[in-house]
Amino acid sequence: MEMFNPPHPGEIIADSLEELGLGIRDLARALNVAPSTVQRLVSCKAAVTPEMAVKLSKVLGSSPRLWLKLQESYQTADKPC
């Protein structure tokens, strides 16, 4: 039986940036955070917090709950990015 390893939310954020033709600085500006914060997210070195989930939902869509659920699923699987 094959195990499903859920992606880190940062992987989804990185895919969204690519699809939208945006860079890390663009997203950082839209989220009102430092570019280093976005870089840590997309490199899977930072977790999505409740505050960040709200910001991501406003800028990239979906709900804060979805972003938090993605983070929870990733952490529960405990797999590297």
N, C-alpha and C positions, 0 to 999 in steps of 0.2 A: 504494500500500500504506500503510495506516494504522499509525503507530508507537504502541506501548503505552508510556505513561509511568507507571511504578510510583509509587504514592503514598509520601510520606514516612511513616515509622512514626507520627509525631505525628498525622497525619490519622486513622489507625486508632485511636490512643489517644483522640483527641477524639470519634470516633464511639462508642467503647466507653463513655466517660464519659456521653455523652448517653443511650445505651441503658440504662445502669445507673442513671441519675438521680443521678449523682455530680458533684461540682465538683472543681476543681483542688486545692483544699485537702484535700478528702477523699482524693484519690489520693495527694497528697504525704504525708499522714499515714500511709497504708497502705504507701507505699514507703519511708517514713522518710527523706524528702528535703525540701528547702525547696520551698515552692510555686513559687518562681521557676524552679526546675529543671524542674518539670512544665510551667510556662507556656512555657519555651523549647522543650520537646519538642513540645507541641501547636501551637506557632506555627512549627514547622519550622526553628527557629534553633539547635537542638542535635541532635547525633547520638545514637543509642542505642549506648551503650558495652557491653562484655561484662558489667560489673557491673549496669548498668541492665537489661540483657536478663534477667538472673537475677531481679531484683526484679519486673519486669513479668510474667514468666512465673508467678511465685507469686501475684501479685495479680489479673492479668487473664486468665491462662490461656495456653495454648500452651506452646511450649518456648523456652528462651533462644536456641536455634539459629534458630528461626523469626524472632524479633525481629531478630537479627543479619543474617539473610538479607534481610529486608525493607529494612534499612538499606543493605546492600551493593547491592541492586538499585536503590534510589533513587540512591545515589551513582554507580553505574555509568552510569545514564541521565543524570545531571547536569542535572536539570530543576528549576526553582524550584518551591517549594510553592505 
